[in-house]
Amino acid sequence: MANALLLENVHPLAETILSDAGVAVKCVSGAMDPAELARSLDGVQILGIRSKTEVTKEVLDAAPDLLAIGAFCIGTNQIDLETASERGIAVFNAPFSNTRSVVELAIAEIIALARRLTEKNKALHDGIWDKSATGAHEVRGRRLGIVGYGNIGSQLSVVAEALGMQVFFYDTVDKLALGNARRCATLNELLDVAEVITLHVDGRSGNAGFFGGQQFGRMRRRSLFLNLSRGFVVDYDALRENILSGHIAGAAIDVFPQEPKARGDAFASELRRLPNVILTPHIGGSTEEAQEDIGRFVAVKLQDYVSSGSTTLSVNLPQLVADPDYSGRHRFTHLHRNIPGVLAEVNRILAEHGVNIEGQVLSTRGNLGYVVTDVGSGFAPEVLDALGAMKSTVRLRVIT
């Protein structure tokens, strides 16, 4: 029986799916620091995390039994993917499940900032009636600039256009413009034209600190700014200065460079108590609908990999769909370095030991190859010894 450790309040549906598949599941409500996590992975084959748990090289070095990691979120920058690949550990995430939730929060915040709802709300709670329209605007006709036109940015483009906004976007990769959205060749071109800037970039290290004082200074005066991507991509000291100077009319921030690990922990930020600033605790994808879908999606991928060897939508291993029905057969999964002759060597070893192949699938990705082989007969222990001793072998597993 496989063992799973699920952290950070992963949706209960994930536990149900894995338990129904015969996995022994332990759930922990909060995140773990690397040292605590390393101590907790003895005998664990499946690890489930969200965005706050860091799976470092040291953690992976201390977890020889680990087969797969499920990131129950979009990002995987909290996982050392290079080391995971070297160890033959499959990593899965949920690239699509919370897209709509993030888009709806962005739209809600754009409208709230344009209408200065935070200030109107605070005034009434303080007993002050302020019905002035000064500084309040419709979003219809305003120019929205989207930085990062992936799953979230492109869907935001469609919804914003339906509200009557003019959409511009910038991405380092050529992307198909949806609807009437217009692509900008450079970030500066986008900053020159847009009245609302929203960031939807990924967590790669090259994006660290890319939006700072120079970019805020380039934005149009009295523009709005949103960051629902990663906290480390923005210089928040520079944002604070531009809000206090009046250059930026309002901001909505959902992600921060350092975030508390558990609900109820203290939160500190230079952006607190600023006018027309919305601060939310990394809840872009935190709707019940999104979390349930994420729980289902990632848990199924983990279960499929452990039980059948399928790596569909893995973020780090070659992607391969293995036949889920292999009853009466034995299955070898062989992750190896992608060099010529590996498949021939696998088949030679099986033939020399009288093992007949009934089905075989191979896939490669970068410097890794992955072959799944079904055999109908029994096999001697020497077969596993020979396959494991191949110079190309990264990880060998037998599924029966």
C-alpha positions, 0 to 999 in steps of 0.5 A: 500500500502506498502512503500519501502526505497531504499538506496545506488544507488540500481539498478533502476530495483529494483524500477521498480519491486516493483513499478509494484507490488504496492509498493510506493518506495523512492530512496536515492543515498547515505548511511545513518548513523544509527540515520538518518536511524532510523528517516527515517523508519517511516511507511516503510515496505521494506528497501533496502541497500547495504554494507555501511548502518548499520542496528543496533538494535537501528534502528530496535527498531525504525522501528515497521512497517518494514517487510523485509530488502533487502541487494543488495549485498552478505554480511549481516554483516551490519545488526543485524540479531539476532534482525531482527529475534526477530522482525520477519523481513525477510532479503534477500541478493544476494549470487550468482548474482555478483560472476562472476564479483568478479572472473573476477576482481580477475583474472584481478588483478592477471595478472596485478600484475604478469606483474607489469602493474601498474608500467609500466602504471605509467612510461609511463604516466610520460614519461618514456619508460621502456620495461624491463621484470624484475619482470614480470611473466606469471600466467600460472604454478603459484600456486594460494591459495584461502582462502574461497572456497564458491561461489566466491572462487570455481568459481575463482578456475575453471577460474584460472585453465583454465588459467593454474594456479595450485589451492590450497584452504583452508576453515574451512568447508569441500568443494568439490574440483572442477577440479584439485584444492587441499584442504589444511588442514590448512591455514599455509599449503596453505601459504607455497605452494602458490605464490598468496594468495587471500581472499574470506571469509565471514563477520562473526565477527570471521574473524576480523583481522585473516590475519596479520603480522604472516600470511604475514611473512609465505607467500613465498617471492615475493608472491602476495596478494589480498583481495576482501572479507572484509576490517576488516579481514586484518591488512593493516599496516602489509601488508604495512610493507611487501610490503615496505620490498619487502617480498610481491611483490604486492597486490590488495585491494578492501575492507577497514575497513573504507570506504567513504559513498558516491561517491567523498568522501575523501579516506585515507589508509596506502596503497596509493602510494605503488609500484605494489599495486592496490586499488579499491573502493569496486567494486568487484561486481560493473558491470552493469550486476551484479547490474542489476541481484542483483536488480532483484533477491533481489527485487523479493524476497522482493516482494514475501515475502510482497505479499505472505509470501514466505521466500525462500532464507531468511538468517534469517527466516525459508525458506518456499515457499508459493503458490503465488495464493491465490485469494479468500482466506485470508492468515495468516503468523505466525512466532513463537518460535520453541516449541512443540504444536504451530501448534496444537494451531494455528489450535485449535484457528481457529477451535474454531472460525469456520475458515476452513483451505484450505491450510497450510505449516510449516517450522522451522529453529533453534529457529524459526518456520513459518506457512502459513495458507490459509482460505477461509471464513471471520473471526472475529477480535477475531481470530487475537487477539487469535493468536497474544496472543499466548506465542510463537508468534513473528509476525503475519501478514494477507495477503488478 
